[in-house]
């Protein structure tokens, strides 16, 4: 008799590829983010908490990539990693559009804490829905949702795109950052699998 709950059995892929490739992807992603943020807005320094969250995102992103790869939703090539990064970025668009809409209409102060509730609901529902749609598995939905919740937490929620041009530039740069991090994830995974 197995002591783990049935829903955890065979849920996580081998750490042989997930841990190193996720960590490499996270380190590239956080370095790019810090560089772009310094160029467009102001320099921010990596805190231990941000670094830990980035590595967790790398691990869950590697898991989500494995799930999408196993379902044939992305290629194992570098272009598949870039596409995976693009998927992550597209999932962030509705939450950021909702935040911008509230700012433009002046309803942000009226919404209060409900803004956060709606934004978290958008991220969880959309990422889990996309994960399910691409993989037809609970694991795929769960992996993508966990990745996006952590990513949203790390970025501090939606960016104030109506308040400044640099915030828009930062959001657009996320597409590049996520895609390049996805390429690093795919390349590291390929190098580890070929051993």
SVG drawing of the C-alpha trace seen along z (x, -y; Angstrom):
<svg xmlns="http://www.w3.org/2000/svg" viewBox="-17 -58 43 60">
<polyline fill="none" stroke="black" stroke-width="0.4" points="0.0,0.0 1.3,-3.4 1.5,-6.1 1.1,-9.0 -2.4,-10.2 -3.5,-8.7 -3.5,-12.1 0.3,-12.6 1.4,-9.3 3.2,-9.8 2.3,-13.5 5.8,-15.0 8.3,-14.2 11.8,-13.1 13.9,-15.7 16.8,-14.6 15.6,-17.2 13.1,-19.3 15.3,-20.7 18.4,-21.7 16.5,-23.0 14.0,-24.9 16.8,-26.5 18.7,-27.5 15.6,-29.0 14.8,-30.9 18.2,-32.4 18.2,-33.6 14.7,-35.0 15.5,-36.9 18.7,-38.3 16.8,-39.5 14.0,-40.9 16.5,-42.8 18.3,-44.2 15.2,-45.3 13.6,-46.8 16.8,-48.8 16.8,-50.1 13.1,-51.0 12.2,-52.0 14.7,-51.8 17.2,-49.2 15.8,-46.7 18.0,-44.3 17.3,-40.6 16.2,-39.8 16.5,-36.2 12.7,-35.9 12.5,-36.9 15.3,-34.5 13.5,-31.6 10.3,-32.4 12.1,-32.6 13.6,-29.2 10.1,-27.8 8.7,-29.3 11.5,-27.6 10.6,-24.3 6.9,-24.6 7.6,-26.0 9.8,-22.9 7.0,-20.7 4.4,-22.5 6.8,-22.3 7.1,-18.5 3.3,-18.2 2.8,-20.2 5.6,-18.3 4.1,-14.9 0.8,-16.0 2.4,-17.1 1.4,-20.7 4.9,-22.1 8.0,-20.8 11.1,-19.6 13.2,-21.9 14.2,-25.4 11.2,-26.9 9.0,-24.8 10.6,-26.5 10.0,-29.9 6.4,-29.0 6.0,-27.9 7.3,-31.3 4.8,-32.9 2.0,-30.9 2.9,-32.1 3.0,-35.7 -0.4,-35.4 -2.0,-34.1 -0.9,-37.3 -2.6,-39.6 -6.2,-39.4 -5.2,-40.1 -3.1,-43.1 -5.9,-44.3 -8.4,-44.1 -6.0,-46.1 -5.6,-48.7 -9.3,-48.9 -9.9,-49.6 -7.3,-52.3 -8.6,-54.0 -12.2,-54.0 -11.3,-55.2 -13.0,-52.1 -9.8,-50.8 -10.5,-52.5 -14.1,-51.4 -13.2,-47.7 -10.8,-47.7 -9.8,-44.2 -12.2,-42.7 -9.7,-43.8 -7.2,-41.3 -9.8,-38.6 -10.8,-39.0 -7.1,-39.1 -6.2,-36.0 -9.4,-34.3 -8.5,-35.3 -4.9,-33.9 -6.0,-30.6 -8.9,-30.0 -7.2,-31.0 -3.9,-29.1 -5.7,-26.0 -8.1,-26.2 -5.2,-26.6 -3.3,-23.8 -6.3,-21.5 -7.0,-22.5 -3.4,-21.8 -2.9,-18.6 -6.3,-17.2 -4.8,-16.3 -5.3,-17.6 -1.5,-17.6 -1.1,-20.0 -3.8,-22.3 -2.2,-22.2 1.3,-22.8 0.4,-25.7 -1.8,-27.3 1.0,-26.9 3.5,-28.5 1.3,-31.5 0.2,-32.1 3.9,-32.2 4.8,-34.4 2.0,-36.8 3.2,-36.9 6.8,-37.6 5.7,-40.4 3.5,-42.0 0.2,-41.5 -0.7,-43.5 1.6,-46.3 0.3,-49.9 0.4,-50.2 -1.8,-53.3 0.4,-55.1 3.6,-55.0 5.1,-54.1 8.0,-52.2 5.5,-49.8 4.1,-49.0 7.6,-48.5 8.3,-46.2 5.2,-44.1 6.1,-43.8 9.6,-42.8 8.1,-39.9 7.4,-38.2 11.1,-38.3 12.1,-37.3 9.6,-34.4 10.5,-33.2 14.2,-33.3 13.7,-31.5 11.7,-28.9 14.5,-28.4 17.0,-27.9 14.5,-25.5 14.3,-23.4 18.0,-23.6 19.0,-22.5 16.4,-19.7 17.7,-18.5 21.3,-18.5 20.3,-16.5 18.1,-14.0 20.9,-13.3 23.3,-12.2"/>
</svg>
